[in-house]
Amino acid sequence: MRNQFVQLALFVAAIAGFVVLSIKGVDTLAYVGLVTPVLGAAFVVSRLDQRSDAQDQALSVITSQTNGVLTARIRTAVAEALAEHRADGSAPIVPQPLADGGGLNKAPF
């Protein structure tokens, strides 16, 4: 809301300045050359602020969906898979080393 007020104030001041210079008969080309980038910058800053707020909101939703929720879903899926495995009467699952002795700390090549 504050950015919109600043934009409106700058726009009104620019129009008022243009009208005053026109009434006095002064050349307005230099004035327009000065005011145009200022108004453009005010618009760009406002748009960047809106996008930043939207990105912050999206990131907070993503964070709330992954932190804790994903861990709980993984635990539930693993527990269900282990329960199915036990229900089948299969042998217990025992981690086995890789045949080539590789692991997380070993390069794949």
C-alpha positions as CSV (number, residue, x, y, z in Angstrom):
1,M,0.0,0.0,0.0
2,R,2.8,2.4,0.8
3,N,4.5,1.8,-2.5
4,Q,1.2,2.6,-4.3
5,F,1.0,5.8,-2.4
6,V,4.5,6.8,-3.3
7,Q,3.9,5.9,-7.0
8,L,0.7,8.0,-7.0
9,A,2.5,11.0,-5.3
10,L,5.3,10.8,-7.8
11,F,2.9,10.6,-10.7
12,V,0.8,13.6,-9.4
13,A,4.0,15.6,-8.8
14,A,5.3,14.8,-12.3
15,I,2.0,15.9,-13.9
16,A,1.7,19.0,-11.8
17,G,5.3,20.0,-12.7
18,F,4.6,19.4,-16.4
19,V,1.5,21.5,-16.2
20,V,3.3,24.3,-14.4
21,L,6.1,24.3,-16.9
22,S,3.7,24.3,-19.8
23,I,1.7,27.2,-18.4
24,K,4.9,29.2,-18.0
25,G,5.9,28.4,-21.6
26,V,9.2,26.7,-20.5
27,D,10.5,23.8,-22.6
28,T,9.4,20.5,-21.0
29,L,11.7,18.1,-22.9
30,A,14.4,18.1,-20.2
31,Y,11.7,17.8,-17.5
32,V,10.2,14.8,-19.2
33,G,13.6,13.3,-19.7
34,L,14.2,13.6,-15.9
35,V,10.8,12.4,-14.7
36,T,10.4,9.4,-17.0
37,P,13.2,7.3,-15.4
38,V,12.1,8.3,-11.9
39,L,8.5,7.1,-12.6
40,G,9.8,4.0,-14.3
41,A,12.1,3.2,-11.3
42,A,9.2,3.6,-8.9
43,F,7.1,1.2,-10.9
44,V,9.9,-1.4,-11.2
45,V,10.7,-1.2,-7.4
46,S,7.0,-1.8,-6.7
47,R,6.8,-4.8,-9.0
48,L,10.0,-6.3,-7.6
49,D,8.6,-5.9,-4.0
50,Q,5.3,-7.6,-5.0
51,R,7.2,-10.5,-6.6
52,S,9.5,-10.8,-3.6
53,D,6.4,-11.0,-1.3
54,A,4.8,-13.7,-3.5
55,Q,8.1,-15.7,-3.6
56,D,8.4,-15.5,0.2
57,Q,4.8,-16.8,0.5
58,A,5.4,-19.6,-1.9
59,L,8.7,-20.6,-0.1
60,S,7.0,-20.6,3.2
61,V,4.3,-23.0,1.9
62,I,7.0,-25.3,0.4
63,T,8.9,-25.2,3.6
64,S,5.9,-26.1,5.7
65,Q,5.1,-29.0,3.4
66,T,8.5,-30.5,3.4
67,N,9.9,-29.9,6.9
68,G,8.5,-32.7,9.1
69,V,5.8,-33.8,6.7
70,L,8.2,-35.5,4.3
71,T,10.0,-37.2,7.2
72,A,6.7,-38.5,8.6
73,R,5.6,-39.7,5.1
74,I,8.9,-41.6,4.7
75,R,8.7,-43.2,8.1
76,T,5.1,-44.3,7.4
77,A,6.0,-45.8,4.0
78,V,9.0,-47.6,5.5
79,A,6.9,-48.9,8.4
80,E,4.2,-50.2,6.0
81,A,6.8,-51.8,3.7
82,L,8.4,-53.6,6.7
83,A,5.0,-54.7,8.0
84,E,4.1,-56.2,4.6
85,H,7.5,-57.9,4.5
86,R,7.0,-59.4,8.0
87,A,3.4,-60.4,7.1
88,D,4.7,-62.4,4.2
89,G,6.9,-64.4,6.5
90,S,10.0,-63.5,4.6
91,A,13.4,-63.5,6.2
92,P,14.4,-60.2,7.9
93,I,15.9,-57.5,5.8
94,V,19.6,-57.2,6.5
95,P,21.7,-54.5,4.9
96,Q,24.4,-56.0,2.7
97,P,27.6,-54.3,1.5
98,L,27.9,-53.6,-2.2
99,A,29.7,-56.3,-4.2
100,D,32.4,-53.9,-5.3
101,G,32.9,-52.5,-1.8
102,G,31.5,-49.1,-2.9
103,G,29.5,-46.8,-0.7
104,L,28.5,-43.2,-0.3
105,N,32.0,-42.1,0.0
106,K,33.3,-43.9,-3.1
107,A,33.3,-42.4,-6.6
108,P,31.0,-44.2,-9.0
109,F,33.8,-44.6,-11.6
